[in-house]
Structures are given as structure tokens and as C-alpha cells.
Amino acid sequence: MSRGGVEGLLTYMSEWTLYIDKCKDNSLYTGISSNPDKRLIEHNLGRGAQWFRQHGQGQIVYTEKYQTYLEAHRRELQIKKWSRIKKDNLIKYGHPTKINLNINT
């Protein structure tokens, strides 16, 4: 059920997080949410994506922040087309355009 009016527009325009979960069977799930921690709890309780009912509970292993739903959704669709090796490299090395350049860390 979609939200209408101002509330729906604000939700659509709020910050969104792309996340990758690693499931108990070592499979990866890519999704987006405006509240990824809450979404993971829902997944692990068997609500939401059927993926988790088949592959076991997950834990978030990677995130990227986006200003709009559309940006996050485009990235989600891009990553879902990737090979497992490419996803593993993203998790291990991070997004190449989001490298932390702070030399003190």
C-alpha cells in the first residue's frame, strides 16, 4: 500500500540506504530502505522478502547512502545484476568513488 500526500512524498525524498545482507547460507541479498536496521529485523523475523525465509537470517555487510529513493533504487538494480565476485569485491574494498581520503583513519 503506497502512502499518499505529503507524508508519502517526504518518505520518497528522505535519505535511503542501499544494503547488502549476508545470509546464514552465505548468499547475498541486496535491497534498499530508509531504515535498514529495522528492515533487517523484519527480514530476520520472516517478514518482507521471501529470500530470508529460504536462505536464513542475515546481517548487514555493506551500505551506501543516497539522498533519494530513485538514486538508491537505480544502484540496487545495478548491483543485483553483478556476479558474486564483483559483489564480494564491493563488500571487501568499498565503492571506488566513496573512498575515505582521511589519512588519519
PENORNOR-V635043 format. One line per field, one symbol per residue. phi: phi as a letter, one per 40 degrees, with the letter a starting at -180 (. if undefined). Layout:
# PENORNOR-V635043
phi: ???
This chain:
# PENORNOR-V635043
phi: .ccbgcdccccccccbbcbbbbcdcgcbbbabacacccccdddccgbgccdcccbgcbbcbaabcbcbdccccccdccccccccccccccccbgcccbccccccb
